[in-house]
Amino acid sequence: MTALKKLPIGIQTFEKIRADHAYLYVDKTALIHQLVTEGEYYFLARPRRFGKSLLVSTLQALFEGRKELFSGLAIEPVWDWNTRYPVIKISFGGVARDLLEMKSLVAAILRSNQQRLGIECHETPSGGVWLKELIEQTRQKYGQKVVILVDEYDKLIVDNLDQPDVASQGREVLRDLYTTIKDSDEHVKFAFLTGVSKFSKVSV
């Protein structure tokens, strides 16, 4: 008797769901294919626990060309697996309750991407300047435009709504980053940002 597959409750990593073969997966990759072939910049605002992080993880695996994870899914025969794109992933996990913690978090995220991509950048106080160099050097190294995935783009603001001054500082930190993404259009293949709400003055 074949064991029933488990529901992937709380799992936000596409690789874990697909590699373990123990979880149910509803194939929505035909819609993902439509998404990535019909546009370049997307912003998705939905409540928490809505599957946004799993979608970001799926997009990362797709652009990195991890064909084995998509075996048997709708996108497998129609995607160009010979072309891989470098991915910069920005995910605001954890809590930053003041400006110093916010800047430290951004630095840690960018440093992690550097290490994964094998890039060395000047670690400047400005996250935007740092990100700009990371985008440009990544394209130069890999010879392909860069994919940028941002999960919980608004977390620095949402976590500090009880501290208006800190939330305002978070807005400025984020605007520094997202303005850079817009200004780097010539180097960007695809950009996808998720959050729980739409905030003004963050250049999204």
N, C-alpha and C positions, 0 to 999 in steps of 0.2 A: 504494500500500500504506500503510495506516494505521500510524503509528509506535506502538510499544508504550509505554504509560505507565510512568513510573518508580515504584519503591517509595519512599515518603516516609521513608526511613531517617534518623533524627536530626532530622527537622523537627517542631517543637513548636508551630507557628503554623497555626491553621486557615485563616486568610486566604491564606497562601502556598500551601497545598495546593490550595485551591479556585480561587484567582484565576489561578494559572499554567496550569491545565488540563493540566498535564504529569504529574501524579501520580495514582496510584490512590488511591481513598478508599472504604473499606468503610462503607456507610451504616448508622450506628447511631443516627440521630437519632430514630427511633421510641422507642428506649429512653430517650433524653435527654428527649423530650417526656413520657414517663411519669414520669421522675425529677422534673422541675420542676413537674408538675401534681399530684403526689401527696404532696409534702412540701415543707418550707421550709428545714430545716437538715440538712446532711449532712456526714459526715466519712469520707474514703476513705483507708485505709492500704494501700499496695501498694509493692513493691520499686521501685527506680529503673529507668528505661527501660521503664516499664509503660504509658505513654501518659497519665499523669495531667496533665501540662502541656498536652497537646493537648486533652484534655477541658475543662480550664479555659479555654483559648483559644476553644473552640467555644461554651461557655456565654456567654462575654463577647460574642462576635459575635451570638449569638441574642438576648440581652437588649437589646443595643444596636440591634436591629432591622435587621441587615445582610442583608436578604432576598436580595440578589444572590448571596451566598455559599452560600445554601441551595437554589438553583434545582435542581429535579429530585430533591431529597431528600425522604424520607418526611415530614419535619416541615413542609415548605413550605405545603401546603394546610390544615394544621390549626393553625398558629400565628397569633396576632393581631399582624400586622406594623404595625398602626396605633398600637400602644402600645409605647413604648420606655422602658427603665428605666436610670437612671444606675448605672454599675458602679464600685465601688471594688475595685481589684485589688492584692493584697499578694503579692509574689513575692520570696522571700529568695534572690536570686542573689548570687554572691560569697561571700567568707569573712569572718566577723567573729570575731576571736580574743581580744577582751577587751570589757569592758563599754562602754567609750567607742566602740569600733567598732560594737558592736551598736546603741547608741542613735543613732549617726550613720547607720547603715543604715536604721533605722526612720524617722528624720527624712527621709531622702532619698526613701524610698518614699511617705510621706504627702505630701511636697512635690510629688512627681511627679503624684500623684492630684489634688492641688489644681489644678495647672496644667492638666491635661487636662480637668478638670471646670469650670474657671473659678471656683474658690472661693478665698476668702481666709480663713485661720484664724489664730488666735494660736499661734505655734510654741512650745509649752510643752515642758519637759523630759520630761513624762510622755506617752508615746506614747498611752496610753489616753485621757487628757483631750483630746489633739489629735484622735484618731480620733473621739471622741464629737462634737466640734464639727463635724468634717468630715461625719459622717453626717447630723447635724441640718441643717446648712446646705445640703447636697446635696439632701436631701428638700424643703426649703423652696424652693430655686431651681427644681428641675425639676418639683415637684408630684407626684412619684411616690416610692413607697418605693424604698429603695436595695438593690441586689444587691451582696453582698460575696463575693469570690472570693479564697481564700488558697492559694497554691501553695507546697509545702514548708514547712508551718506549723512543723515541728520542726527546721529546719536549724540554727538557732542552738544547739540542744542537741546534735544529732548531730555537728556539726563539732567539738565541743569535749568529746567523751566522754573524751578523754585528759587533760583538765583539769577534774576534778570541780567545783572552785570556780567556774570560768568557765561550765561547763554549768549550774550552779545559778543563776548570774546570768542566763543566757539564759532559763531557765525563768521567772524573775520578770518579765523584759522581755516575754515572750510572754503570760504570764498577765495582765499589765496591758492588753494589746491585746484578748485574747479575752474577758475579763470584760466589756469595753466592748461587744463585739458582742452578747453575751447580754443585757446591760442595755439595749440599744437596740432591743429586739424590736419596739416599736411603729413603728419607722422602717425595718425590714428586710423586704424582699419575699422574699429567698432568700439563703442563705449556704451556701457549699460550700468545705470545707477538705480539702487533701490532704497526705499525709506518708508517711514510710516506716515509721513505728511509732507506737504509742500510748503517750504519756508521761502520767504522773499529775501533778496539781498545776499544770496549765497552763490549766484551765478550758475544756477541749474535751470 
